[in-house]
Amino acid sequence: MTQKTEAQTAEITMRRAIRLGLPAVLLAIPGTTVALYLPKYFGLDMGLGLAVVGLVFAMARVVDILLDPVMGHLSDRTRSRFGPRVPWMLAALGPLLIASFLLTHPPAPVGLIYLSAAILLHYVSWTMLDIPFASIALETGRTATERVRLSSGVALCQLIGVLLVALVPTVLGLTTSDAVPLIPWMLGLMMVLLVPIFLPIAPRAHTAPPKAEGLLRAYRAVLRRAPIRRIVFAFVLSMGANAFVSAQIVLYVEFRVLAEVGAAPFFLIGFLASGLALPLVLWGAKRLGRKRTWQISLWIAILALLCIGTGAMIPFTIGMILFGASLAADAVIPNALLADEITTAQKDNAAPLAGRVRACKNASQKMTTFGPMLIGLPLLDWAGVDPGGTGTAFTQPALVVSVIVIPLMLKLGTLWASTRIIESR
């Protein structure tokens, strides 16, 4: 039987949950940059074209998705003096910083080989950090309350990283193209500041030794569990909607809302709304139940998309606030529900499962990015979205379909899927 360390036995207070969630800042900074800024940066500002950039990102994502199950399996089975998760996390920091620099300081003119190599390095190193880190949050909490706190701590830290990226162009008065090169410097500074705070309390032992089983057999054991499949399916539908919005909202602001201030201020108010909504999500999870709280947030997201769809400044601003608020539940509730199922599953299975469950969730979620990459961006490219242009007669309808209609359908699908989830008490 594995001896438990103080990091495992200490109570998960909200303060401790935030300390355990600090690596989410390091994931959010480059992740947000890639999702929000780089499609436009490489497609329009660097002149590669939106369809080409979408295809390059999608091809790199395929490799990344294939890596997810391997990374989850290796993380679950790793044994070291620093535990199973921390060695992988530390090994990912250097490559992630290098990838961030390569993506934000490309040569002129930039070639497809350069972009492909840089984005692939980003995805691989991001996964090396994300899966072991997220596994800690999934397997550490001992009660439902602690698991919600951990999910909230991670969500709050993720929000901090997103806000840092959104604040740079707003506070410094820079365009997106001018702000992007500052990202790796911000990421490096956060690594220096936050890693020493996280490491002393990082869990360093599994709750049980791993079973000697192959990769495919290990994942079949996870996917046979219907409760896990249902939670992941609902989460993926919701994140698919979010991916369509986040990947194209910069273009939506420029070509439909026609806001001279650009997209950065709207990102800022949306993400601030997400942070302010976190206490409400915690309250709702405790008083109304996690499943019902998530469903309420989905209705809020649907209302938000209808407001954003008008294209008028005031409804659009209200919609961004509501949509940002709805993201808080997406960040907290599914992870808390999965943590419950992992606790139950490990009682039956004895072997650690968190890495594999997280890998299944990550791989499924990443597949949703193919939507905006292979449908949304090519559609907008065909519709005449070009730098400094006003578009064509097809631009406005294409933006509405890609940013509003498709996400609405996915959010409604999430509502249906959530009715099949049975919440553990």
N, C-alpha and C positions, 0 to 999 in steps of 0.2 A: 504494500500500500504506500502511495506517495505521500511523503511528509508535506504538510501544508505550510507555506510561508506566511509571514505577517501580511504580505500584500494580498494574500487570498482570504485571510480570516478577518481582516479589518472590515468594519461596517462601511457600506457604500453610501456615504452622505452625498449631498448634492455637490459640495466642494470637492470631494474626492472623485466624483463622477466627472467633473470638469477637468481635473488633472489627468485622469485616464483618457479623456477625450481629446487632449491637446494635439496628437498626431493628425486629427481631422483638419486642423488648420493647414498643415503641410500638404494634405491631399487636396484641399479646396482651392488653394492658390493656383497651382498649375491646372487643375481640373476645370476650374471656372474659366481660366484664360483660353483653354482649348475649346471649350463648349461655346463660349459667348463671343470671343473676339477673333480667333484665328481663322474661321471660315471666311469671314469678310476680309481679314487682313491679307491672307494669301490669295483668295479668289478675286478680290477687286483691287486692293491697294498694291499687291505684288503682281497682279496681272495674269494669274494662272487660270482664272475662270472658276465659277462656283461649282459647275458639274465635275470638273477635273479634281478640284480639292475634295469634294464629297466622295469621289471614287477612291482617291488615295487614302483618305481617313478610314473609309469602310474596309479596304483591303488590309490595312494595318490592324483594324479592329478584329478581323477574322483571326489573325494570329494571336491577338490578345485573348480572345474568347477561348481558343484552344489551350492557352496557358492556364486559365483559371482553375480547371479541375486538377491540373498537375500541382499548381501552387497550393491549393487547399489540402491536397493529399500530403504533400511534403511538409507543410506546416503542422498538420496534425501528428505526423510521425517523427518530427525532429526532436532530438534529445541533446541538450547542451547545458552547461552550468548557468546559462542565462535564460533557460526555458525554451519552449518551442517557437515562440512568436518573435521575441526581441531580435535574435540574430538576423532573421530575414528583413525585419524593419530597418535595422541599421545598415544592412548591405544595400538597401534600395535608395538611401538618401543621396549618395554621390551620383549615381546614374540619373536620378530624377532631376537633380540640379543641373547636370550637364544637358539633359534633354530640354529643360526649360530655356537654357541659354541658347541652344541651337535653334529652337523654334522662334525665339524672339529677336535673334540677331542673324537673320539669314543673309547670305551674300546676294548681291544684285548683279545680274539677274539670278533668281533662285531656280534651281532645276528640280525635276520631279524625283530624281534619285535622292537628292539632299532632303527634300521634304519627307519622302517615304521613310528614310532611315531615322530622321529626327522624331517623327510622330510614332514610329514603332518603338524606339527607345523610351519615349514618354509613356506609352501604354504599358510596356513590360515592367518598367521600374515602378510605375504607379500601382500596378497589380501586386508587385512584390511587397509594397508597403501596406496596401489597403487590406488584403485578405487576412494576413496575420493580425493586423491591428483590429479589424472588425471582429475577428474571432474572439479577441479578449473581451470585447463588450458583450458578445453573445453568450459566453460561457462563465463570466465572472459573477454576475448577480445571483444571489441565493433565493430571493423572494421576488414576487411580481413587482413590488414597489421599487426594489433595488434595480430591477431590470429596466423599468421605465425611467428611473433616474439616470442610469447609464446611457440609454438611448437619447435622453434629453441633453446630457452633457456632451455627447458626440455631436448632436445636432447644433447645439450652441457654438461649439468650437468650429464646426463646419461653416456656420453663419459668419463667424468672425473672419475666417479666411475669404469667404465670398465678398464680404463688405470691404476688406482691404483692397481686393482687386477692383471693386466698383468705385471706391473712394479716390483712387490714384488719379484718374482723369478728371474727376469732378473737382477735387480740392486743388489740384495743380493747374486746372484750366487747360488740360491737354486734349488733343484729339486721340482717338483710339490708337492710331498708328504711332503717335508719339509716346503714348503711355505703355504700350506693349513691351518695349525694351527694358523697362524698369522692373518687370515682374521677377526675373531670376534674382535680382539683388534683394528684393523683398523676401523671396523664398529662402535665400541663404541666411538672411538675418533672423527669420523666424526659426530656422533649424538650430541656429546657435543659441537662441533664447529658450526654446521650448523643450528640446530633447532632454537637457539636464533636469528639467522639472518633472518630466514624465518617467524617466528611467528608474528612479528609486522606488516607485510604487508599482511598476509593471509586474504583473503576475509572472512567475518563473517556473511553474510546474503544472502538468496536466492533473486532472482529477483521477485519472486511471491510465495504466499503460496501454499503448496501442495494440490492437489485434494485428496479427500477421495476415493481411489480406491484400489482394491486388487492387489496382486503381479502379477498374470497372466494377468489380464486386463491391468495393467500398461505396461507390456512388449509387449503385442499385439499392443498397441498404437505405440510403437517404431518400431516394426518389420513390421508394415503396410506401413511404409515409404520406398518406393523403392530406393530413393537416398542413404539412410543410408545403406540399404542392399547391394547395389552395391559397395559402398566404403569398407565396412567391408569384403565382399567376396574377392575383389581384394587384400586387405591388408593381409588377412589370407593366400591366396595362396603364396604371397611373403614371409611372415614370416614362412610358412611351409618349403620353400626352405632354408631359413636362419637357421632354427632349425636343419635340417639334416646336414648342414655344421658345425655349431658351436658345436653340441653334439659329433661329431666324428672327428673333425679336429686334435685333439691331437693324436689319433690313426693313422690317415692318415699320419701325419708327421713322426711318429715313424716307421710305417711298409711299407710306400710307398716312401716318400721323403727321408727317412733314414738320416735325419739331426741330427747330433750329438748335436747341441745346443738345441734341443727340440722345442716345439711349442711356448713357451712364446715370443721369439723375433718376430715371425711372427704375433702373436696377437698384439704386440705393434705397428708394422708398419701399420697393417691393421686399427687399431683404430685411430692412428694418421692421416692416410689418411681420415678417416671418419670426424675427426675434421676439417681438412683443407678443406674438401669439403663443409662444412656447409655454408660458405659465397657464394659459387657458387650456392648452392641450393636456398639461399635467392635471389640471383641475377636472377636465372632462373625463380623462382616463380613470380617475379615482371615483368620481361621482356618477358618471353616465355609463362607464365601461369603455374600453379601448375601441372595440369594433364600432359602437355607435358614434363615438367621437370622430373616428376616421370618416364615417359616412357623412356626417354633418360637414366636415371639411371638403368632401367631394362636391357636395351641393354648392358650397361657397365657391369652389373652383369653377363650376359650371356657370354660375352667375358672373364670375369675373371674366370668363371668356366672352360671354355675351356683351359685357361692357367694353372690353378691348376691341371686339369686332366692329363697333360703331366707327372707329377711326377718329372720332372727335376727341379733342384734348382732355376735357374734364372727365367724360366717361372712361377714357383710356387710363387716366391717372387713377381713378377709383378702381378700375379693373386690375391694375398692377398691384395696388395695395391688397385687394382681396385675394388675388392669385398668390402673392407672396405669403399672406397669412395661411393659406391652405397648405403651403409646402411644409409648414411646421409639423403637421400631423403625418404627412408622407415620410418625414425624416425620423419620427419617433415611433409611431404605432406599429408598423410592420416589423421593425427590428425587435420591439418588445414582445410581440406575438411569437416571432420565431425563437426568441430566447426561451420562452415558456416551453415550446415544443422540443427544443434541444435538451432542456432539463429533464423532460419526461423521457425522451428517447435514450439519453445516456443512462438513465436508471435501468432501462431494459437491455441496452446494448453494452454498457460498461466502457466501451472505447470512446475516445474523444471524437466529436462530430462537428464541432463549430466551424473548423476550417472548410470542410466539405460542404456544409450547408451554406456558408457564405459564398463559396465558389459557385455553387448552383445559382444562388441569387444574383451574384455579380454577372455571370455569363448570360443569364436570361435578360438581365437589365441592359447589358451592353448591346444585345441584339436589337433593342429598341432604337439605338442610335442609327441603325441602318435606315430607318424611316426618313429622318431629315437628310441624311447623307445621300441616299440613293433615290429618294422621291422628292423631298422638299427643295433641296438646293438645285438639282437639275430642272425641276419645274420652274423655279424662279429664274434660272439662267435662260431657259426657253422663253420665258415671259418678258425678257428684255431688261432685267435688272443689271445696270452697269454703273461704274463709278462716275459720279457727277451728272448722271443722266436723269431723266424724268420717267423712264420706263416706256411701256407701250400700252395699248388698250387691254392687253392681257395681264398686266402687272398687278393691278388691284385685285381682280378675281383670284389670281394665283396665290397672292398673299393671304387672302381670306380663307381659301381652301386649306392651305398648308399650316397656317398659324391658328386658325379658329375652328374650322369644321372638323378636321381630323382629330385634334385634341378633344373636342366636345364628344365625339363618338367614343374615344378611348376612356374618357372620364365616366361616361354613362356605362360603358362596359365594366369599369372598375366597381361601380355601385352594384351591378348585378353580381359580379364575382365575390364581393364582400359578404353577400347574404349567405354564401356557402361556408364561410369561416365560422368555426365553433370556438368561442373564446374560453380559454382555461381560466378557472377561478382559483 
